[in-house]
Amino acid sequence: MNMKKIVLTVVAVMSMTMAFAAGENDNNNTTTNANAYKFNVSTYALSRALNLNQDQVDMVEDVNRTFAAEMMNASVADSSEREAKVNEAIKKDLSYMRYILNNRQYREYVKFLNVTLNNRGLTK
């Protein structure tokens, strides 16, 4: 009975791996484009760079999660709507951060965000 479970598990893992590998070849260009919109920001690194207190860390983490979701929504939007969705997500993110951070922290955050967006080719 245990051997049967092991064999079935191995077969399931192998078939899933092959399915993912086949899909990966089809979506190479789409994946490269979508990676530019992935914003998995390390809250720990950001909190150290901006010297955030614990309340700020919690709020920034929530804002970053929202920003990442909005950017992923922009990545799957039609090309005609994509730039507007990216700009809207950035505008919301900055307005939330303006409320959470003090002047010095906000200026540093804007620099980090601008560098990140420029490096990913999302600003013109």
N, C-alpha and C positions, 0 to 999 in steps of 0.2 A: 504494500500500500504506500509506504514512504517513497519507494523507488519510483512509483508511478507519478507521485506529486512532483518529485524532482525533475523527472523527464518532461512532464507537462510545463513546468516552470521554465526550464531551459528552452523548450520550443517556443513558448510565448515570448520570452525575452529576445530570442533570435529573430522571430517574425516582426516584433516591434522595431528592432534595430534596423532590419532591412527596409521596413516601411518608411522610417525616418530618413534613411540614407537615400532612398529613391526620391522622396519629396524634396530633399535638400538640393539635389541636382537641378530640379525644375525651378526652384525658387532662389537661385544664387543671386541674381540681380535684385530681386525684391528684398531679400534678406540684407544685402549690403545697404540698400536704401533705408530699410526700416531700422537698421542699427544706428543710424544718425539720429533717430528720434527716441532712442532708449535713454532715459535719464534715471539711472539707478544711482542716486547721489549717496555717498557715504555720509550719513548724518554725524557720525563720530568725527570724521576728518573735517567736515564743515564746522562743527562745534568747536573744535580746537583752533581752526584757522580764524574764526570770528570771535573766539572767547565767549561763547554763549553760556548763560546760566541754565539750570535744569528746566525751568518753565519754557524758556526760549527753545531749548532742544526739542521738547515735546511738540511744541507748535510748529517748528520748522520741519520736523519729521512728517507731520500731517500735510503741510503745504507741499513738501517735496513729493509725497505720494500722489497728491492731487495733480501736480504739475506733470509727473511722469505719465499718469493716465491720460491727461489731456494731450500730451505730445504723441502718445501712441494712437489716440483717436485721430490726430492730425495725419499721422503716417498712413493710415488706411483711407483717408478721405480722397475724393477726386482731386486731381492735380489743380483744377481751377479753384478749389476751396482750401487747399492745403496751406498756402501762405497766410491766408486770413486766420485759419485756425491756430497756426503757430504763433502769429502775432497776438491773438487773443489770449492764448495760454501764457505767453510771456508777460503780457500786460497784467493779467490776474496775479501771476506769481509775484511780480514786482510790487503790486499794490498790497498783497498779503504780507510780504516781507517788510515793506515800509512800515507797516503797523507793528510788526513783531520786533524789529531790530532798531538799535539806536543809530544815529547819523553815521558814525564811523563804521559800524558793522554793515550798515546798508551800502555804503560806498564800496566796501571790500566785496560784498556779495555781488553787486552789479558788475564789478570787474571780473569776478570768477565766472559769472553767467555769460558775459560778453565773450570772454576768451573761449569758453566751452562752445558757444553757438558758432563763433567764427571757425574754430577748429573742425567742427562738424559740417561746415558749409551751409548753415541754416540762415545766415544773414547775408544781406546784399549791400 
